[in-house]
Amino acid sequence: MKMRPVDQNGDMLPVLHVSDMLSGSLAVAKLVEDRLVLYFGDWWENSSWGNEILRMLQEGRLTETDAQSLSTYLAGYVRKTSGVKEVQDEKWNLFGGRFSWSCTVLTEYGSANIDFSL
């Protein structure tokens, strides 16, 4: 798997050589991160793609029970990403209305850490 590299703002960087592309577990991690920030209905070409986090949160304030359900949903969603074999070490934190989630994804190329918050 190969993915284009991005800067700290998420903007694609120019690729002058194939060696500049992300590959292996870094490419899989980038694909996971891209999928996590694609919300259901956001992509004009296929509005049925994306995760359903915002839809889940529309019902009210995020509680500890909701946060656990959200963590379980995210792990399942990440498992469906191409190149991901397993999701391990899931951790979540709910503080001041901010939800943070992290995990380690196992790929055929090795492992990568994922951090996501909203």
C-alpha positions as CSV (number, residue, x, y, z in Angstrom):
1,M,0.0,0.0,0.0
2,K,1.2,3.5,-0.8
3,M,-0.3,6.8,0.3
4,R,0.7,10.4,-0.4
5,P,2.4,12.2,2.5
6,V,0.7,15.2,4.1
7,D,1.9,18.2,6.2
8,Q,0.7,19.0,9.7
9,N,-2.4,20.7,8.3
10,G,-3.4,17.6,6.3
11,D,-2.5,19.1,2.9
12,M,-0.9,16.7,0.4
13,L,2.8,17.2,-0.2
14,P,4.4,16.9,-3.6
15,V,5.8,13.6,-4.5
16,L,8.8,13.7,-6.8
17,H,9.9,10.1,-6.4
18,V,8.0,6.9,-5.4
19,S,10.3,6.7,-2.4
20,D,8.6,9.9,-1.1
21,M,5.3,8.0,-0.7
22,L,4.2,6.6,2.6
23,S,4.3,2.8,2.6
24,G,3.8,-0.1,4.9
25,S,2.3,0.5,8.4
26,L,2.6,4.3,7.9
27,A,0.4,4.1,4.8
28,V,-2.2,2.0,6.6
29,A,-2.1,4.4,9.6
30,K,-2.7,7.3,7.2
31,L,-5.6,5.5,5.6
32,V,-7.1,4.9,9.1
33,E,-6.7,8.5,10.0
34,D,-8.3,9.6,6.7
35,R,-11.3,7.4,7.4
36,L,-11.7,8.6,10.9
37,V,-12.1,12.2,9.8
38,L,-14.5,11.4,7.0
39,Y,-17.9,11.8,8.5
40,F,-21.0,10.2,7.0
41,G,-22.4,12.4,4.2
42,D,-19.2,14.6,3.9
43,W,-17.9,13.2,0.6
44,W,-19.7,14.6,-2.4
45,E,-19.0,11.6,-4.6
46,N,-20.5,9.0,-2.3
47,S,-22.5,10.5,0.6
48,S,-23.0,7.0,2.1
49,W,-19.3,6.7,3.0
50,G,-17.8,7.9,6.3
51,N,-18.2,7.1,9.9
52,E,-21.3,7.7,11.9
53,I,-19.8,9.5,14.9
54,L,-21.6,12.8,14.5
55,R,-24.9,11.0,13.9
56,M,-24.3,9.1,17.2
57,L,-23.6,12.3,19.1
58,Q,-26.7,14.2,17.8
59,E,-28.8,12.6,20.4
60,G,-27.4,14.4,23.5
61,R,-24.4,15.0,25.7
62,L,-21.7,12.4,25.7
63,T,-21.7,10.3,28.8
64,E,-19.3,7.6,30.0
65,T,-21.6,4.9,28.7
66,D,-21.8,6.7,25.3
67,A,-18.0,7.1,25.2
68,Q,-17.6,3.3,25.7
69,S,-20.0,2.6,22.9
70,L,-18.2,5.2,20.7
71,S,-14.9,3.4,21.4
72,T,-16.4,0.1,20.5
73,Y,-17.8,1.6,17.3
74,L,-14.5,3.2,16.3
75,A,-12.6,-0.1,16.8
76,G,-15.0,-1.9,14.6
77,Y,-14.8,0.9,12.0
78,V,-11.0,0.8,12.0
79,R,-11.0,-3.0,11.6
80,K,-12.8,-2.5,8.3
81,T,-9.9,-0.4,6.9
82,S,-7.9,-2.1,4.1
83,G,-4.6,-3.3,5.5
84,V,-5.7,-3.5,9.2
85,K,-5.6,-7.0,10.6
86,E,-6.4,-6.2,14.2
87,V,-7.0,-3.3,16.6
88,Q,-5.4,-3.5,20.1
89,D,-4.8,-1.4,23.2
90,E,-7.9,0.7,22.7
91,K,-8.0,3.6,25.2
92,W,-10.5,6.5,25.4
93,N,-10.8,9.6,27.6
94,L,-13.7,11.9,28.1
95,F,-12.7,15.2,29.6
96,G,-14.5,18.6,29.4
97,G,-16.7,17.5,26.5
98,R,-13.7,16.3,24.5
99,F,-13.5,12.7,23.5
100,S,-10.0,11.2,22.8
101,W,-9.4,7.7,21.5
102,S,-6.3,5.8,20.7
103,C,-5.3,2.3,19.6
104,T,-2.6,0.3,18.0
105,V,-3.4,-1.2,14.6
106,L,-1.7,-4.4,13.5
107,T,-1.0,-4.6,9.8
108,E,0.9,-7.1,7.6
109,Y,3.8,-4.6,7.6
110,G,3.9,-4.1,11.4
111,S,2.1,-1.9,13.9
112,A,1.1,1.7,14.0
113,N,-0.4,4.0,16.7
114,I,-3.6,5.9,16.0
115,D,-4.8,9.0,18.0
116,F,-8.2,10.6,17.3
117,S,-10.2,13.2,19.2
118,L,-13.3,15.2,18.8
